[in-house]
Amino acid sequence: MSQKKTRPVNDPYEIWEGPAGFQWNVLKKYQKPENEAKNPYARWFVAAKSDMTDGQWEYGDTYVSDIKRYGVRVK
């Protein structure tokens, strides 16, 4: 299901974690999962932080494929 409303960083739809301390908080999804699976350019609006951002959140769209390739869903 696509999520039409953008959620706050402290109450995301999902949380994914990856290497180098990466954490992606999914704040908005633009497509349904079945459409995302067919679209190599599907994206989510996320707040991301890692060891490279000094623990600060950076906001923007990220490819779903990148998050799923490098991360593990924890929530």
CHARMM internal coordinates of N, CA and C (Angstrom, degrees):
IC EDIT
DIST 1 N 1 CA 1.4463
DIST 1 CA 1 C 1.5247
ANGL 1 N 1 CA 1 C 108.41
DIST 1 C 2 N 1.2964
ANGL 1 CA 1 C 2 N 116.31
DIHE 1 N 1 CA 1 C 2 N 135.92
DIST 2 N 2 CA 1.4591
ANGL 1 C 2 N 2 CA 119.48
DIHE 1 CA 1 C 2 N 2 CA 174.87
DIST 2 CA 2 C 1.5281
ANGL 2 N 2 CA 2 C 108.23
DIHE 1 C 2 N 2 CA 2 C -79.63
DIST 2 C 3 N 1.3165
ANGL 2 CA 2 C 3 N 115.36
DIHE 2 N 2 CA 2 C 3 N 146.28
DIST 3 N 3 CA 1.4506
ANGL 2 C 3 N 3 CA 120.34
DIHE 2 CA 2 C 3 N 3 CA 178.04
DIST 3 CA 3 C 1.5188
ANGL 3 N 3 CA 3 C 107.79
DIHE 2 C 3 N 3 CA 3 C -105.44
DIST 3 C 4 N 1.3055
ANGL 3 CA 3 C 4 N 116.56
DIHE 3 N 3 CA 3 C 4 N 115.78
DIST 4 N 4 CA 1.4573
ANGL 3 C 4 N 4 CA 122.47
DIHE 3 CA 3 C 4 N 4 CA -174.45
DIST 4 CA 4 C 1.5242
ANGL 4 N 4 CA 4 C 112.82
DIHE 3 C 4 N 4 CA 4 C -76.37
DIST 4 C 5 N 1.3112
ANGL 4 CA 4 C 5 N 117.20
DIHE 4 N 4 CA 4 C 5 N -29.65
DIST 5 N 5 CA 1.4651
ANGL 4 C 5 N 5 CA 120.06
DIHE 4 CA 4 C 5 N 5 CA -175.29
DIST 5 CA 5 C 1.5215
ANGL 5 N 5 CA 5 C 110.01
DIHE 4 C 5 N 5 CA 5 C -99.94
DIST 5 C 6 N 1.3146
ANGL 5 CA 5 C 6 N 115.50
DIHE 5 N 5 CA 5 C 6 N 142.40
DIST 6 N 6 CA 1.4531
ANGL 5 C 6 N 6 CA 121.07
DIHE 5 CA 5 C 6 N 6 CA 176.34
DIST 6 CA 6 C 1.5233
ANGL 6 N 6 CA 6 C 108.97
DIHE 5 C 6 N 6 CA 6 C -82.24
DIST 6 C 7 N 1.3292
ANGL 6 CA 6 C 7 N 115.29
DIHE 6 N 6 CA 6 C 7 N 127.62
DIST 7 N 7 CA 1.4619
ANGL 6 C 7 N 7 CA 120.98
DIHE 6 CA 6 C 7 N 7 CA -178.99
DIST 7 CA 7 C 1.5243
ANGL 7 N 7 CA 7 C 109.93
DIHE 6 C 7 N 7 CA 7 C -92.08
DIST 7 C 8 N 1.3242
ANGL 7 CA 7 C 8 N 118.17
DIHE 7 N 7 CA 7 C 8 N 158.28
DIST 8 N 8 CA 1.4660
ANGL 7 C 8 N 8 CA 120.70
DIHE 7 CA 7 C 8 N 8 CA 175.70
DIST 8 CA 8 C 1.5342
ANGL 8 N 8 CA 8 C 110.72
DIHE 7 C 8 N 8 CA 8 C -72.40
DIST 8 C 9 N 1.3185
ANGL 8 CA 8 C 9 N 115.90
DIHE 8 N 8 CA 8 C 9 N 156.98
DIST 9 N 9 CA 1.4649
ANGL 8 C 9 N 9 CA 121.38
DIHE 8 CA 8 C 9 N 9 CA -176.02
DIST 9 CA 9 C 1.5306
ANGL 9 N 9 CA 9 C 112.12
DIHE 8 C 9 N 9 CA 9 C -59.17
DIST 9 C 10 N 1.3167
ANGL 9 CA 9 C 10 N 118.25
DIHE 9 N 9 CA 9 C 10 N -31.68
DIST 10 N 10 CA 1.4694
ANGL 9 C 10 N 10 CA 121.14
DIHE 9 CA 9 C 10 N 10 CA -178.56
DIST 10 CA 10 C 1.5334
ANGL 10 N 10 CA 10 C 112.82
DIHE 9 C 10 N 10 CA 10 C -87.10
DIST 10 C 11 N 1.3298
ANGL 10 CA 10 C 11 N 118.21
DIHE 10 N 10 CA 10 C 11 N 2.72
DIST 11 N 11 CA 1.4639
ANGL 10 C 11 N 11 CA 122.52
DIHE 10 CA 10 C 11 N 11 CA 177.46
DIST 11 CA 11 C 1.5402
ANGL 11 N 11 CA 11 C 109.89
DIHE 10 C 11 N 11 CA 11 C -143.43
DIST 11 C 12 N 1.3515
ANGL 11 CA 11 C 12 N 117.17
DIHE 11 N 11 CA 11 C 12 N 60.09
DIST 12 N 12 CA 1.4622
ANGL 11 C 12 N 12 CA 120.28
DIHE 11 CA 11 C 12 N 12 CA -175.23
DIST 12 CA 12 C 1.5228
ANGL 12 N 12 CA 12 C 112.29
DIHE 11 C 12 N 12 CA 12 C -76.50
DIST 12 C 13 N 1.3396
ANGL 12 CA 12 C 13 N 115.08
DIHE 12 N 12 CA 12 C 13 N 165.11
DIST 13 N 13 CA 1.4625
ANGL 12 C 13 N 13 CA 120.41
DIHE 12 CA 12 C 13 N 13 CA 173.62
DIST 13 CA 13 C 1.5287
ANGL 13 N 13 CA 13 C 110.46
DIHE 12 C 13 N 13 CA 13 C -66.86
DIST 13 C 14 N 1.3403
ANGL 13 CA 13 C 14 N 116.51
DIHE 13 N 13 CA 13 C 14 N -41.89
DIST 14 N 14 CA 1.4621
ANGL 13 C 14 N 14 CA 122.50
DIHE 13 CA 13 C 14 N 14 CA -179.14
DIST 14 CA 14 C 1.5213
ANGL 14 N 14 CA 14 C 108.44
DIHE 13 C 14 N 14 CA 14 C -145.17
DIST 14 C 15 N 1.3497
ANGL 14 CA 14 C 15 N 114.51
DIHE 14 N 14 CA 14 C 15 N 158.94
DIST 15 N 15 CA 1.4624
ANGL 14 C 15 N 15 CA 121.51
DIHE 14 CA 14 C 15 N 15 CA 172.30
DIST 15 CA 15 C 1.5156
ANGL 15 N 15 CA 15 C 107.31
DIHE 14 C 15 N 15 CA 15 C -128.25
DIST 15 C 16 N 1.3250
ANGL 15 CA 15 C 16 N 115.54
DIHE 15 N 15 CA 15 C 16 N 131.38
DIST 16 N 16 CA 1.4683
ANGL 15 C 16 N 16 CA 123.27
DIHE 15 CA 15 C 16 N 16 CA 177.30
DIST 16 CA 16 C 1.5202
ANGL 16 N 16 CA 16 C 107.99
DIHE 15 C 16 N 16 CA 16 C -122.02
DIST 16 C 17 N 1.3425
ANGL 16 CA 16 C 17 N 116.41
DIHE 16 N 16 CA 16 C 17 N 143.27
DIST 17 N 17 CA 1.4583
ANGL 16 C 17 N 17 CA 121.21
DIHE 16 CA 16 C 17 N 17 CA 177.22
DIST 17 CA 17 C 1.5158
ANGL 17 N 17 CA 17 C 109.56
DIHE 16 C 17 N 17 CA 17 C -125.07
DIST 17 C 18 N 1.3298
ANGL 17 CA 17 C 18 N 115.31
DIHE 17 N 17 CA 17 C 18 N 147.22
DIST 18 N 18 CA 1.4536
ANGL 17 C 18 N 18 CA 121.11
DIHE 17 CA 17 C 18 N 18 CA -178.84
DIST 18 CA 18 C 1.5096
ANGL 18 N 18 CA 18 C 111.38
DIHE 17 C 18 N 18 CA 18 C -143.27
DIST 18 C 19 N 1.3505
ANGL 18 CA 18 C 19 N 115.96
DIHE 18 N 18 CA 18 C 19 N -169.39
DIST 19 N 19 CA 1.4657
ANGL 18 C 19 N 19 CA 120.58
DIHE 18 CA 18 C 19 N 19 CA -178.16
DIST 19 CA 19 C 1.5308
ANGL 19 N 19 CA 19 C 111.75
DIHE 18 C 19 N 19 CA 19 C -66.25
DIST 19 C 20 N 1.3260
ANGL 19 CA 19 C 20 N 115.96
DIHE 19 N 19 CA 19 C 20 N 165.35
DIST 20 N 20 CA 1.4665
ANGL 19 C 20 N 20 CA 124.23
DIHE 19 CA 19 C 20 N 20 CA 178.27
DIST 20 CA 20 C 1.5276
ANGL 20 N 20 CA 20 C 112.15
DIHE 19 C 20 N 20 CA 20 C 58.29
DIST 20 C 21 N 1.3440
ANGL 20 CA 20 C 21 N 116.58
DIHE 20 N 20 CA 20 C 21 N 30.79
DIST 21 N 21 CA 1.4548
ANGL 20 C 21 N 21 CA 120.22
DIHE 20 CA 20 C 21 N 21 CA 177.81
DIST 21 CA 21 C 1.5194
ANGL 21 N 21 CA 21 C 114.71
DIHE 20 C 21 N 21 CA 21 C 73.06
DIST 21 C 22 N 1.3508
ANGL 21 CA 21 C 22 N 116.61
DIHE 21 N 21 CA 21 C 22 N 14.79
DIST 22 N 22 CA 1.4618
ANGL 21 C 22 N 22 CA 119.29
DIHE 21 CA 21 C 22 N 22 CA -179.11
DIST 22 CA 22 C 1.5194
ANGL 22 N 22 CA 22 C 110.92
DIHE 21 C 22 N 22 CA 22 C -65.06
DIST 22 C 23 N 1.3201
ANGL 22 CA 22 C 23 N 114.88
DIHE 22 N 22 CA 22 C 23 N 138.01
DIST 23 N 23 CA 1.4607
ANGL 22 C 23 N 23 CA 122.59
DIHE 22 CA 22 C 23 N 23 CA 171.04
DIST 23 CA 23 C 1.5170
ANGL 23 N 23 CA 23 C 107.43
DIHE 22 C 23 N 23 CA 23 C -139.33
DIST 23 C 24 N 1.3242
ANGL 23 CA 23 C 24 N 115.51
DIHE 23 N 23 CA 23 C 24 N 127.54
DIST 24 N 24 CA 1.4517
ANGL 23 C 24 N 24 CA 121.87
DIHE 23 CA 23 C 24 N 24 CA 176.01
DIST 24 CA 24 C 1.5215
ANGL 24 N 24 CA 24 C 107.86
DIHE 23 C 24 N 24 CA 24 C -112.80
DIST 24 C 25 N 1.3154
ANGL 24 CA 24 C 25 N 118.44
DIHE 24 N 24 CA 24 C 25 N 119.55
DIST 25 N 25 CA 1.4622
ANGL 24 C 25 N 25 CA 123.00
DIHE 24 CA 24 C 25 N 25 CA 172.04
DIST 25 CA 25 C 1.5192
ANGL 25 N 25 CA 25 C 106.59
DIHE 24 C 25 N 25 CA 25 C -98.65
DIST 25 C 26 N 1.3218
ANGL 25 CA 25 C 26 N 116.41
DIHE 25 N 25 CA 25 C 26 N 115.74
DIST 26 N 26 CA 1.4646
ANGL 25 C 26 N 26 CA 121.44
DIHE 25 CA 25 C 26 N 26 CA -176.94
DIST 26 CA 26 C 1.5178
ANGL 26 N 26 CA 26 C 108.33
DIHE 25 C 26 N 26 CA 26 C -80.90
DIST 26 C 27 N 1.3326
ANGL 26 CA 26 C 27 N 114.92
DIHE 26 N 26 CA 26 C 27 N 115.18
DIST 27 N 27 CA 1.4560
ANGL 26 C 27 N 27 CA 120.74
DIHE 26 CA 26 C 27 N 27 CA -176.10
DIST 27 CA 27 C 1.5233
ANGL 27 N 27 CA 27 C 112.53
DIHE 26 C 27 N 27 CA 27 C -100.76
DIST 27 C 28 N 1.3383
ANGL 27 CA 27 C 28 N 117.10
DIHE 27 N 27 CA 27 C 28 N -20.84
DIST 28 N 28 CA 1.4605
ANGL 27 C 28 N 28 CA 120.74
DIHE 27 CA 27 C 28 N 28 CA 178.72
DIST 28 CA 28 C 1.5171
ANGL 28 N 28 CA 28 C 109.43
DIHE 27 C 28 N 28 CA 28 C -161.13
DIST 28 C 29 N 1.3401
ANGL 28 CA 28 C 29 N 115.49
DIHE 28 N 28 CA 28 C 29 N 140.99
DIST 29 N 29 CA 1.4613
ANGL 28 C 29 N 29 CA 122.66
DIHE 28 CA 28 C 29 N 29 CA 173.71
DIST 29 CA 29 C 1.5185
ANGL 29 N 29 CA 29 C 107.58
DIHE 28 C 29 N 29 CA 29 C -118.11
DIST 29 C 30 N 1.3311
ANGL 29 CA 29 C 30 N 115.32
DIHE 29 N 29 CA 29 C 30 N 139.93
DIST 30 N 30 CA 1.4566
ANGL 29 C 30 N 30 CA 119.90
DIHE 29 CA 29 C 30 N 30 CA -174.43
DIST 30 CA 30 C 1.5327
ANGL 30 N 30 CA 30 C 113.85
DIHE 29 C 30 N 30 CA 30 C -96.75
DIST 30 C 31 N 1.3428
ANGL 30 CA 30 C 31 N 117.35
DIHE 30 N 30 CA 30 C 31 N -21.34
DIST 31 N 31 CA 1.4624
ANGL 30 C 31 N 31 CA 120.85
DIHE 30 CA 30 C 31 N 31 CA -175.53
DIST 31 CA 31 C 1.5263
ANGL 31 N 31 CA 31 C 111.17
DIHE 30 C 31 N 31 CA 31 C -132.32
DIST 31 C 32 N 1.3206
ANGL 31 CA 31 C 32 N 114.91
DIHE 31 N 31 CA 31 C 32 N 161.85
DIST 32 N 32 CA 1.4563
ANGL 31 C 32 N 32 CA 121.00
DIHE 31 CA 31 C 32 N 32 CA 172.27
DIST 32 CA 32 C 1.5243
ANGL 32 N 32 CA 32 C 108.50
DIHE 31 C 32 N 32 CA 32 C -70.90
DIST 32 C 33 N 1.3462
ANGL 32 CA 32 C 33 N 117.94
DIHE 32 N 32 CA 32 C 33 N 152.63
DIST 33 N 33 CA 1.4670
ANGL 32 C 33 N 33 CA 120.53
DIHE 32 CA 32 C 33 N 33 CA -178.68
DIST 33 CA 33 C 1.5257
ANGL 33 N 33 CA 33 C 114.16
DIHE 32 C 33 N 33 CA 33 C -54.36
DIST 33 C 34 N 1.3199
ANGL 33 CA 33 C 34 N 117.74
DIHE 33 N 33 CA 33 C 34 N -38.45
DIST 34 N 34 CA 1.4672
ANGL 33 C 34 N 34 CA 119.42
DIHE 33 CA 33 C 34 N 34 CA -178.94
DIST 34 CA 34 C 1.5290
ANGL 34 N 34 CA 34 C 111.69
DIHE 33 C 34 N 34 CA 34 C -67.24
DIST 34 C 35 N 1.3280
ANGL 34 CA 34 C 35 N 116.95
DIHE 34 N 34 CA 34 C 35 N -31.45
DIST 35 N 35 CA 1.4663
ANGL 34 C 35 N 35 CA 120.41
DIHE 34 CA 34 C 35 N 35 CA 176.07
DIST 35 CA 35 C 1.5270
ANGL 35 N 35 CA 35 C 111.06
DIHE 34 C 35 N 35 CA 35 C -77.55
DIST 35 C 36 N 1.3242
ANGL 35 CA 35 C 36 N 117.13
DIHE 35 N 35 CA 35 C 36 N -36.88
DIST 36 N 36 CA 1.4639
ANGL 35 C 36 N 36 CA 120.76
DIHE 35 CA 35 C 36 N 36 CA 175.74
DIST 36 CA 36 C 1.5194
ANGL 36 N 36 CA 36 C 110.99
DIHE 35 C 36 N 36 CA 36 C -58.91
DIST 36 C 37 N 1.3363
ANGL 36 CA 36 C 37 N 116.48
DIHE 36 N 36 CA 36 C 37 N -41.26
DIST 37 N 37 CA 1.4647
ANGL 36 C 37 N 37 CA 121.23
DIHE 36 CA 36 C 37 N 37 CA -177.57
DIST 37 CA 37 C 1.5269
ANGL 37 N 37 CA 37 C 111.78
DIHE 36 C 37 N 37 CA 37 C -61.93
DIST 37 C 38 N 1.3114
ANGL 37 CA 37 C 38 N 117.86
DIHE 37 N 37 CA 37 C 38 N -28.00
DIST 38 N 38 CA 1.4661
ANGL 37 C 38 N 38 CA 122.01
DIHE 37 CA 37 C 38 N 38 CA -179.18
DIST 38 CA 38 C 1.5204
ANGL 38 N 38 CA 38 C 112.74
DIHE 37 C 38 N 38 CA 38 C -92.65
DIST 38 C 39 N 1.3149
ANGL 38 CA 38 C 39 N 117.48
DIHE 38 N 38 CA 38 C 39 N -8.27
DIST 39 N 39 CA 1.4611
ANGL 38 C 39 N 39 CA 121.61
DIHE 38 CA 38 C 39 N 39 CA -173.25
DIST 39 CA 39 C 1.5281
ANGL 39 N 39 CA 39 C 110.52
DIHE 38 C 39 N 39 CA 39 C -113.44
DIST 39 C 40 N 1.3397
ANGL 39 CA 39 C 40 N 118.26
DIHE 39 N 39 CA 39 C 40 N 106.95
DIST 40 N 40 CA 1.4688
ANGL 39 C 40 N 40 CA 119.26
DIHE 39 CA 39 C 40 N 40 CA -179.37
DIST 40 CA 40 C 1.5326
ANGL 40 N 40 CA 40 C 113.04
DIHE 39 C 40 N 40 CA 40 C -67.16
DIST 40 C 41 N 1.3272
ANGL 40 CA 40 C 41 N 117.36
DIHE 40 N 40 CA 40 C 41 N -13.28
DIST 41 N 41 CA 1.4652
ANGL 40 C 41 N 41 CA 121.68
DIHE 40 CA 40 C 41 N 41 CA 179.74
DIST 41 CA 41 C 1.5303
ANGL 41 N 41 CA 41 C 112.72
DIHE 40 C 41 N 41 CA 41 C -106.97
DIST 41 C 42 N 1.3388
ANGL 41 CA 41 C 42 N 116.91
DIHE 41 N 41 CA 41 C 42 N 16.08
DIST 42 N 42 CA 1.4710
ANGL 41 C 42 N 42 CA 120.95
DIHE 41 CA 41 C 42 N 42 CA 177.24
DIST 42 CA 42 C 1.5225
ANGL 42 N 42 CA 42 C 108.21
DIHE 41 C 42 N 42 CA 42 C -59.47
DIST 42 C 43 N 1.3339
ANGL 42 CA 42 C 43 N 115.93
DIHE 42 N 42 CA 42 C 43 N 144.24
DIST 43 N 43 CA 1.4607
ANGL 42 C 43 N 43 CA 120.18
DIHE 42 CA 42 C 43 N 43 CA -176.27
DIST 43 CA 43 C 1.5172
ANGL 43 N 43 CA 43 C 110.72
DIHE 42 C 43 N 43 CA 43 C -138.26
DIST 43 C 44 N 1.3189
ANGL 43 CA 43 C 44 N 113.81
DIHE 43 N 43 CA 43 C 44 N 158.25
DIST 44 N 44 CA 1.4480
ANGL 43 C 44 N 44 CA 122.78
DIHE 43 CA 43 C 44 N 44 CA 172.95
DIST 44 CA 44 C 1.5262
ANGL 44 N 44 CA 44 C 107.91
DIHE 43 C 44 N 44 CA 44 C -124.11
DIST 44 C 45 N 1.3329
ANGL 44 CA 44 C 45 N 116.68
DIHE 44 N 44 CA 44 C 45 N 148.48
DIST 45 N 45 CA 1.4566
ANGL 44 C 45 N 45 CA 120.80
DIHE 44 CA 44 C 45 N 45 CA 170.86
DIST 45 CA 45 C 1.5199
ANGL 45 N 45 CA 45 C 106.24
DIHE 44 C 45 N 45 CA 45 C -87.25
DIST 45 C 46 N 1.3324
ANGL 45 CA 45 C 46 N 116.77
DIHE 45 N 45 CA 45 C 46 N 123.68
DIST 46 N 46 CA 1.4579
ANGL 45 C 46 N 46 CA 120.93
DIHE 45 CA 45 C 46 N 46 CA -174.35
DIST 46 CA 46 C 1.5217
ANGL 46 N 46 CA 46 C 111.32
DIHE 45 C 46 N 46 CA 46 C -132.15
DIST 46 C 47 N 1.3179
ANGL 46 CA 46 C 47 N 114.00
DIHE 46 N 46 CA 46 C 47 N 160.94
DIST 47 N 47 CA 1.4636
ANGL 46 C 47 N 47 CA 122.73
DIHE 46 CA 46 C 47 N 47 CA 162.34
DIST 47 CA 47 C 1.5173
ANGL 47 N 47 CA 47 C 104.34
DIHE 46 C 47 N 47 CA 47 C -107.87
DIST 47 C 48 N 1.3287
ANGL 47 CA 47 C 48 N 116.54
DIHE 47 N 47 CA 47 C 48 N 123.04
DIST 48 N 48 CA 1.4645
ANGL 47 C 48 N 48 CA 120.65
DIHE 47 CA 47 C 48 N 48 CA -176.81
DIST 48 CA 48 C 1.5169
ANGL 48 N 48 CA 48 C 109.90
DIHE 47 C 48 N 48 CA 48 C -122.72
DIST 48 C 49 N 1.3323
ANGL 48 CA 48 C 49 N 114.56
DIHE 48 N 48 CA 48 C 49 N 145.33
DIST 49 N 49 CA 1.4559
ANGL 48 C 49 N 49 CA 119.68
DIHE 48 CA 48 C 49 N 49 CA 172.45
DIST 49 CA 49 C 1.5238
ANGL 49 N 49 CA 49 C 107.98
DIHE 48 C 49 N 49 CA 49 C -145.09
DIST 49 C 50 N 1.3217
ANGL 49 CA 49 C 50 N 115.02
DIHE 49 N 49 CA 49 C 50 N 156.40
DIST 50 N 50 CA 1.4600
ANGL 49 C 50 N 50 CA 121.04
DIHE 49 CA 49 C 50 N 50 CA 179.78
DIST 50 CA 50 C 1.5149
ANGL 50 N 50 CA 50 C 109.01
DIHE 49 C 50 N 50 CA 50 C -158.35
DIST 50 C 51 N 1.3201
ANGL 50 CA 50 C 51 N 116.16
DIHE 50 N 50 CA 50 C 51 N -176.56
DIST 51 N 51 CA 1.4555
ANGL 50 C 51 N 51 CA 120.66
DIHE 50 CA 50 C 51 N 51 CA 175.77
DIST 51 CA 51 C 1.5300
ANGL 51 N 51 CA 51 C 110.58
DIHE 50 C 51 N 51 CA 51 C -60.70
DIST 51 C 52 N 1.3232
ANGL 51 CA 51 C 52 N 116.40
DIHE 51 N 51 CA 51 C 52 N -25.75
DIST 52 N 52 CA 1.4624
ANGL 51 C 52 N 52 CA 121.04
DIHE 51 CA 51 C 52 N 52 CA -176.98
DIST 52 CA 52 C 1.5355
ANGL 52 N 52 CA 52 C 113.35
DIHE 51 C 52 N 52 CA 52 C -82.98
DIST 52 C 53 N 1.3329
ANGL 52 CA 52 C 53 N 117.78
DIHE 52 N 52 CA 52 C 53 N -11.11
DIST 53 N 53 CA 1.4719
ANGL 52 C 53 N 53 CA 120.40
DIHE 52 CA 52 C 53 N 53 CA 179.65
DIST 53 CA 53 C 1.5248
ANGL 53 N 53 CA 53 C 111.38
DIHE 52 C 53 N 53 CA 53 C -106.35
DIST 53 C 54 N 1.3124
ANGL 53 CA 53 C 54 N 116.53
DIHE 53 N 53 CA 53 C 54 N 12.67
DIST 54 N 54 CA 1.4696
ANGL 53 C 54 N 54 CA 121.74
DIHE 53 CA 53 C 54 N 54 CA -179.56
DIST 54 CA 54 C 1.5263
ANGL 54 N 54 CA 54 C 111.89
DIHE 53 C 54 N 54 CA 54 C 54.44
DIST 54 C 55 N 1.3232
ANGL 54 CA 54 C 55 N 116.47
DIHE 54 N 54 CA 54 C 55 N 33.45
DIST 55 N 55 CA 1.4596
ANGL 54 C 55 N 55 CA 120.68
DIHE 54 CA 54 C 55 N 55 CA 177.82
DIST 55 CA 55 C 1.5159
ANGL 55 N 55 CA 55 C 114.81
DIHE 54 C 55 N 55 CA 55 C 77.31
DIST 55 C 56 N 1.3243
ANGL 55 CA 55 C 56 N 117.49
DIHE 55 N 55 CA 55 C 56 N 5.50
DIST 56 N 56 CA 1.4649
ANGL 55 C 56 N 56 CA 121.68
DIHE 55 CA 55 C 56 N 56 CA 179.33
DIST 56 CA 56 C 1.5260
ANGL 56 N 56 CA 56 C 109.87
DIHE 55 C 56 N 56 CA 56 C -91.08
DIST 56 C 57 N 1.3069
ANGL 56 CA 56 C 57 N 117.55
DIHE 56 N 56 CA 56 C 57 N 145.92
DIST 57 N 57 CA 1.4604
ANGL 56 C 57 N 57 CA 122.22
DIHE 56 CA 56 C 57 N 57 CA 177.70
DIST 57 CA 57 C 1.5253
ANGL 57 N 57 CA 57 C 110.01
DIHE 56 C 57 N 57 CA 57 C -78.74
DIST 57 C 58 N 1.3324
ANGL 57 CA 57 C 58 N 115.00
DIHE 57 N 57 CA 57 C 58 N 136.61
DIST 58 N 58 CA 1.4559
ANGL 57 C 58 N 58 CA 122.15
DIHE 57 CA 57 C 58 N 58 CA 171.01
DIST 58 CA 58 C 1.5164
ANGL 58 N 58 CA 58 C 106.78
DIHE 57 C 58 N 58 CA 58 C -118.48
DIST 58 C 59 N 1.3211
ANGL 58 CA 58 C 59 N 117.70
DIHE 58 N 58 CA 58 C 59 N 134.31
DIST 59 N 59 CA 1.4577
ANGL 58 C 59 N 59 CA 123.07
DIHE 58 CA 58 C 59 N 59 CA -173.70
DIST 59 CA 59 C 1.5238
ANGL 59 N 59 CA 59 C 110.58
DIHE 58 C 59 N 59 CA 59 C -108.21
DIST 59 C 60 N 1.3431
ANGL 59 CA 59 C 60 N 115.00
DIHE 59 N 59 CA 59 C 60 N 142.71
DIST 60 N 60 CA 1.4511
ANGL 59 C 60 N 60 CA 119.28
DIHE 59 CA 59 C 60 N 60 CA 175.25
DIST 60 CA 60 C 1.5122
ANGL 60 N 60 CA 60 C 111.23
DIHE 59 C 60 N 60 CA 60 C 164.17
DIST 60 C 61 N 1.3218
ANGL 60 CA 60 C 61 N 115.07
DIHE 60 N 60 CA 60 C 61 N 176.98
DIST 61 N 61 CA 1.4589
ANGL 60 C 61 N 61 CA 121.47
DIHE 60 CA 60 C 61 N 61 CA 177.42
DIST 61 CA 61 C 1.5217
ANGL 61 N 61 CA 61 C 109.77
DIHE 60 C 61 N 61 CA 61 C -82.28
DIST 61 C 62 N 1.3231
ANGL 61 CA 61 C 62 N 115.60
DIHE 61 N 61 CA 61 C 62 N 140.63
DIST 62 N 62 CA 1.4616
ANGL 61 C 62 N 62 CA 122.92
DIHE 61 CA 61 C 62 N 62 CA 178.10
DIST 62 CA 62 C 1.5179
ANGL 62 N 62 CA 62 C 107.98
DIHE 61 C 62 N 62 CA 62 C -134.16
DIST 62 C 63 N 1.3374
ANGL 62 CA 62 C 63 N 115.67
DIHE 62 N 62 CA 62 C 63 N 141.91
DIST 63 N 63 CA 1.4625
ANGL 62 C 63 N 63 CA 119.38
DIHE 62 CA 62 C 63 N 63 CA 177.39
DIST 63 CA 63 C 1.5279
ANGL 63 N 63 CA 63 C 110.14
DIHE 62 C 63 N 63 CA 63 C -62.76
DIST 63 C 64 N 1.3234
ANGL 63 CA 63 C 64 N 115.61
DIHE 63 N 63 CA 63 C 64 N 133.20
DIST 64 N 64 CA 1.4635
ANGL 63 C 64 N 64 CA 122.07
DIHE 63 CA 63 C 64 N 64 CA 177.78
DIST 64 CA 64 C 1.5270
ANGL 64 N 64 CA 64 C 109.58
DIHE 63 C 64 N 64 CA 64 C -58.79
DIST 64 C 65 N 1.3301
ANGL 64 CA 64 C 65 N 116.36
DIHE 64 N 64 CA 64 C 65 N -41.01
DIST 65 N 65 CA 1.4676
ANGL 64 C 65 N 65 CA 120.72
DIHE 64 CA 64 C 65 N 65 CA -177.89
DIST 65 CA 65 C 1.5237
ANGL 65 N 65 CA 65 C 111.59
DIHE 64 C 65 N 65 CA 65 C -60.41
DIST 65 C 66 N 1.3325
ANGL 65 CA 65 C 66 N 118.09
DIHE 65 N 65 CA 65 C 66 N -37.29
DIST 66 N 66 CA 1.4644
ANGL 65 C 66 N 66 CA 120.53
DIHE 65 CA 65 C 66 N 66 CA 178.51
DIST 66 CA 66 C 1.5198
ANGL 66 N 66 CA 66 C 111.82
DIHE 65 C 66 N 66 CA 66 C -67.24
DIST 66 C 67 N 1.3220
ANGL 66 CA 66 C 67 N 116.64
DIHE 66 N 66 CA 66 C 67 N -43.51
DIST 67 N 67 CA 1.4688
ANGL 66 C 67 N 67 CA 119.58
DIHE 66 CA 66 C 67 N 67 CA 179.22
DIST 67 CA 67 C 1.5217
ANGL 67 N 67 CA 67 C 110.23
DIHE 66 C 67 N 67 CA 67 C -63.17
DIST 67 C 68 N 1.3156
ANGL 67 CA 67 C 68 N 117.21
DIHE 67 N 67 CA 67 C 68 N -44.79
DIST 68 N 68 CA 1.4716
ANGL 67 C 68 N 68 CA 120.22
DIHE 67 CA 67 C 68 N 68 CA -178.69
DIST 68 CA 68 C 1.5231
ANGL 68 N 68 CA 68 C 112.36
DIHE 67 C 68 N 68 CA 68 C -70.58
DIST 68 C 69 N 1.3260
ANGL 68 CA 68 C 69 N 117.59
DIHE 68 N 68 CA 68 C 69 N -30.04
DIST 69 N 69 CA 1.4655
ANGL 68 C 69 N 69 CA 121.16
DIHE 68 CA 68 C 69 N 69 CA 179.40
DIST 69 CA 69 C 1.5245
ANGL 69 N 69 CA 69 C 110.96
DIHE 68 C 69 N 69 CA 69 C -71.31
DIST 69 C 70 N 1.3259
ANGL 69 CA 69 C 70 N 117.64
DIHE 69 N 69 CA 69 C 70 N -42.24
DIST 70 N 70 CA 1.4635
ANGL 69 C 70 N 70 CA 121.56
DIHE 69 CA 69 C 70 N 70 CA -172.81
DIST 70 CA 70 C 1.5135
ANGL 70 N 70 CA 70 C 114.18
DIHE 69 C 70 N 70 CA 70 C -103.90
DIST 70 C 71 N 1.3279
ANGL 70 CA 70 C 71 N 118.30
DIHE 70 N 70 CA 70 C 71 N -12.51
DIST 71 N 71 CA 1.4525
ANGL 70 C 71 N 71 CA 119.91
DIHE 70 CA 70 C 71 N 71 CA -174.90
DIST 71 CA 71 C 1.5170
ANGL 71 N 71 CA 71 C 114.36
DIHE 70 C 71 N 71 CA 71 C -115.78
DIST 71 C 72 N 1.3138
ANGL 71 CA 71 C 72 N 113.87
DIHE 71 N 71 CA 71 C 72 N 171.05
DIST 72 N 72 CA 1.4631
ANGL 71 C 72 N 72 CA 123.61
DIHE 71 CA 71 C 72 N 72 CA 176.08
DIST 72 CA 72 C 1.5320
ANGL 72 N 72 CA 72 C 106.47
DIHE 71 C 72 N 72 CA 72 C -128.14
DIST 72 C 73 N 1.3120
ANGL 72 CA 72 C 73 N 115.66
DIHE 72 N 72 CA 72 C 73 N 130.90
DIST 73 N 73 CA 1.4632
ANGL 72 C 73 N 73 CA 118.77
DIHE 72 CA 72 C 73 N 73 CA 179.47
DIST 73 CA 73 C 1.5223
ANGL 73 N 73 CA 73 C 109.55
DIHE 72 C 73 N 73 CA 73 C -73.12
DIST 73 C 74 N 1.3407
ANGL 73 CA 73 C 74 N 116.32
DIHE 73 N 73 CA 73 C 74 N 128.05
DIST 74 N 74 CA 1.4620
ANGL 73 C 74 N 74 CA 121.33
DIHE 73 CA 73 C 74 N 74 CA 179.47
DIST 74 CA 74 C 1.5143
ANGL 74 N 74 CA 74 C 112.42
DIHE 73 C 74 N 74 CA 74 C -113.16
DIST 74 C 75 N 1.3344
ANGL 74 CA 74 C 75 N 117.30
DIHE 74 N 74 CA 74 C 75 N -11.91
DIST 75 N 75 CA 1.4755
ANGL 74 C 75 N 75 CA 121.89
DIHE 74 CA 74 C 75 N 75 CA 175.24
DIST 75 CA 75 C 1.5083
ANGL 75 N 75 CA 75 C 108.74
DIHE 74 C 75 N 75 CA 75 C -150.98
END
COOR INIT
IC SEED 1 N 1 CA 1 C
IC BUILD
